[in-house]
Amino acid sequence: MQVSLESVGKLERKLTVKFPAEQFESKVRQRISELGRNVRLKGFRPGKVPAKVIEQRFGEQVRGEALSDLIGSTFREAVQQQNLQPVANPSIDTDGKPQDGEIAYTATFEVMPELPTVDVAILKIDRPKSEVGEADVDNMIETLRVQRRVFEKAERAAADGDMVIVDYAAQAEGFRHPAEGRERAATVLGGNTALAAFDDALKGHKAGDELTFDVTFPPTFPIPQLAARQARVELRIGEVQEPRTPAVDEAFIRNFGIADGTVETFRKEVRANLERELDNALRARLRNEVGSKLAATYADVEVPKVLERAEAESLVRAAMPNLAGGQALPPAALEAAQPIAHQRVIAGLLLRQIAQSNNLRVDNRKVTERIAKIASTYEEPEQVVELYRANPQMMENVRTSVLEDQVSEWVADHADTTEVALSFDEVMHPQNTAA
């Protein structure tokens, strides 16, 4: 096997690999022989199918599989030989045809960057602290009431909290939605819905009103051609509906699985749920704090584009949960997510290095506790625990999350760390309390 290496960027590498064509033909003959012993074809006894018949029926498939296997094995051997650490699967370019007794291919990929030695002591970390108060329980119960509100037709102008049903069309440069006519949609004023950009225009107007106004759609708007773009909107208000929220009575409480229907038990359950959410949020906030300080301190770390792109896509999909899996992501949303993705990749690389340098390993006891906490939110927690134990991918996700928390805690313990007391709302909704 012959290998040549070329640097085509700061982190991008191109390997040209050549291996004997006879190695490929030998593998093809081996696969055809194996098929001949195992395949069942009409008119032939098991194990007696001639090689020529196998070649005619399965030759193209066998040769493709053999070439793929050889490329995979020779690529792994080549990167070990060159002491490279690819960050993702390579892009392979080959015609698969022998030339001068050899088959050649090129593999293009990015490698892990060289990382600096992290001096944790120079980091200034704010470690958030918080607890659940009675007012937080009150607020959560009010939220639950709002979530179970119903809407009834109102013969008045629209105000905050009302649901407004509209028929609208949006015209941006070179694009109209819908292509013809108008689309019916509903939005709750002040509810941060997909059509929240319409809120100011709709307030004070009644059913039957016709409106025309300019609006800038948010980057996460589910129609890519309108996301982050200004458009002229024409709409007609079909109906205004006002909310009716239920009372916190026995019937309301029993809807949450509280058998005795009492306010006391209900409040205990609400508090327990809030404390679980707060614990998760505090851990996430510390991870973000540590990660952001690492990324800011070591901002010159080179970032593999493939990792940055994957992180940006993950952020956009999380922000747009209604987007179909195969649907193209809005370019404007990807561009907006890029700076955060860049920082997160730097943080992830450095956290992994810190874990390796300080021999930090996942605590299996914490993994068990984490799964138990997750399971406790379900009606049959034992089944949830078994589901995790039987699913390697789910277990690995929990183990990764636990290790990230352990490393973040380790960094906070060894950095210049200040405890910061925050309210429950400041932890759970930082965007509402930011200066």
Residue pairs with C-beta under 8 A, 6 or more apart in sequence:
1 17
1 18
1 19
1 74
1 77
1 78
2 17
2 18
2 19
2 102
3 15
3 16
3 17
3 18
3 78
3 81
3 82
4 15
4 16
5 13
5 14
5 15
5 82
5 84
6 13
6 14
6 15
6 16
7 13
7 14
8 14
8 108
9 110
10 113
10 302
11 110
11 111
11 113
11 302
11 304
11 305
12 108
12 109
12 110
13 84
13 108
13 109
13 110
13 111
14 106
14 107
14 108
15 75
15 78
15 79
15 82
15 84
15 90
15 106
15 107
15 108
15 109
16 104
16 105
16 106
17 71
17 74
17 75
17 78
17 104
17 105
17 106
17 107
18 102
18 103
18 104
19 70
19 74
19 102
19 103
20 101
20 102
20 103
21 98
21 101
21 102
21 103
22 101
23 70
24 66
24 67
24 70
24 98
24 103
27 66
27 69
27 70
28 62
28 63
28 66
31 62
31 65
31 66
32 51
32 54
32 55
32 58
32 59
32 62
33 51
35 49
35 54
35 58
35 62
36 47
36 49
36 50
36 51
36 54
37 47
38 47
39 49
39 54
39 58
40 46
41 49
41 53
41 57
44 50
44 53
54 62
55 62
63 96
67 94
67 96
67 103
70 103
71 92
71 94
71 105
71 107
75 90
75 92
75 107
78 107
79 85
79 86
84 111
85 111
85 112
86 109
86 110
86 111
86 112
87 109
87 110
87 111
87 112
87 304
87 306
87 307
88 109
88 110
88 304
88 306
88 307
89 109
90 107
90 108
90 109
91 107
91 108
91 109
92 105
92 106
92 107
93 105
93 106
93 107
93 108
94 103
94 104
94 105
94 106
96 103
96 105
97 103
110 304
110 305
110 306
110 307
111 304
112 304
112 349
113 301
113 302
113 303
113 304
113 349
114 302
115 301
115 349
115 350
115 353
116 298
116 301
117 357
118 294
118 298
118 350
118 353
118 354
118 357
120 354
120 411
120 414
120 415
121 414
121 415
121 416
122 297
122 415
122 416
123 290
123 293
123 294
123 297
123 411
123 415
123 416
124 293
124 415
124 416
124 417
124 418
125 289
125 290
125 293
125 411
125 412
125 415
125 416
125 417
125 418
126 289
126 417
126 418
126 419
126 420
127 286
127 289
127 412
127 417
127 418
127 419
127 420
128 282
128 285
128 286
128 289
128 419
128 420
128 422
128 427
129 282
129 419
129 420
129 421
129 422
130 278
130 282
130 421
130 422
130 423
130 424
130 426
130 427
131 278
131 424
132 271
132 274
132 275
132 278
132 424
133 424
136 274
136 424
136 425
137 267
137 270
137 271
137 274
139 425
140 270
140 273
140 274
141 248
141 266
141 267
141 270
144 256
144 270
145 245
145 246
145 248
145 252
146 243
146 245
148 245
148 246
148 252
148 255
149 243
149 244
149 245
149 246
150 243
150 244
151 162
151 163
151 241
151 242
151 243
151 244
152 241
152 242
152 244
153 239
153 240
153 241
154 162
154 240
154 241
154 242
155 206
155 207
156 206
156 240
156 242
157 203
157 204
157 205
157 206
157 240
158 164
158 189
158 202
158 203
158 204
158 205
158 206
158 237
158 240
159 189
159 203
159 204
160 189
160 190
160 203
161 188
161 189
161 190
161 191
161 242
161 243
162 188
162 189
162 240
162 241
162 242
162 243
163 186
163 187
163 188
163 189
163 240
163 241
163 243
164 186
164 187
164 188
164 189
164 202
164 237
164 239
164 240
164 241
165 184
165 185
165 186
165 237
165 238
165 239
165 240
165 241
166 184
166 185
166 186
166 187
166 195
166 198
166 202
166 235
166 236
166 237
166 238
167 182
167 183
167 184
167 235
167 236
167 238
168 182
168 183
168 185
168 198
168 233
168 234
168 235
168 236
169 176
169 177
169 178
169 181
169 182
169 183
169 233
169 234
169 235
170 176
170 177
170 215
170 217
170 226
170 231
170 232
170 233
171 231
171 232
171 233
171 234
172 225
172 226
172 229
172 230
172 231
172 232
173 229
175 225
175 226
177 183
177 223
177 225
177 226
182 234
182 235
182 236
184 238
185 194
185 195
187 193
187 194
187 195
187 196
187 198
187 199
187 202
189 199
189 202
189 203
190 199
194 221
194 222
196 218
197 215
197 216
197 217
197 218
198 215
198 233
198 235
201 211
201 213
201 215
201 233
202 211
202 237
205 211
205 237
206 237
206 240
207 237
207 238
207 239
207 240
208 236
208 237
209 236
209 237
210 234
210 235
210 236
211 233
211 234
211 235
211 236
211 237
212 232
212 233
212 234
212 235
213 232
213 233
214 230
214 231
214 232
214 233
215 230
215 231
215 233
216 228
216 229
216 230
216 231
217 223
217 226
217 227
217 228
217 229
217 230
217 231
218 227
218 228
219 227
219 228
219 330
219 332
219 333
219 336
220 227
220 316
220 319
220 320
220 330
220 333
221 227
221 228
221 330
222 320
222 322
222 323
224 328
224 329
224 330
224 331
227 330
227 332
227 333
228 330
228 332
228 333
228 336
229 332
246 252
248 263
248 266
250 261
250 262
251 261
253 261
253 262
253 263
253 265
253 266
254 261
256 266
256 269
257 379
258 265
258 266
258 269
273 377
274 424
276 373
276 376
276 377
277 428
278 424
278 427
278 428
279 373
281 427
281 428
282 427
283 405
283 408
285 427
285 430
286 405
286 408
286 409
286 412
287 404
287 405
287 408
289 408
290 347
290 351
290 407
290 408
290 411
290 412
290 415
291 343
291 344
291 347
291 348
291 351
291 408
292 343
292 347
293 415
294 346
294 347
294 350
294 351
294 411
295 342
295 343
295 344
295 346
295 347
295 350
296 343
298 346
298 350
299 346
301 346
301 349
301 350
303 342
303 345
303 346
303 349
304 345
307 345
307 348
308 338
308 341
308 342
308 345
309 341
311 337
311 341
311 344
311 345
312 334
312 337
312 338
312 340
312 341
313 329
313 334
314 341
315 337
315 340
315 341
316 323
316 329
316 330
316 333
316 334
316 337
317 323
317 329
319 333
319 337
320 329
320 330
320 333
323 329
351 404
351 407
351 408
351 411
354 360
354 407
354 410
354 411
355 361
355 403
355 406
355 407
358 410
360 403
360 406
360 407
360 410
361 403
362 399
362 402
362 403
362 406
363 402
363 406
366 402
366 405
366 406
367 395
367 398
367 399
367 402
370 398
370 401
370 402
371 384
371 385
371 388
371 398
372 381
372 385
374 384
374 388
374 398
375 381
375 382
375 384
375 385
375 388
378 384
387 394
388 394
388 395
388 398
389 395
423 433
425 432
425 433
426 433
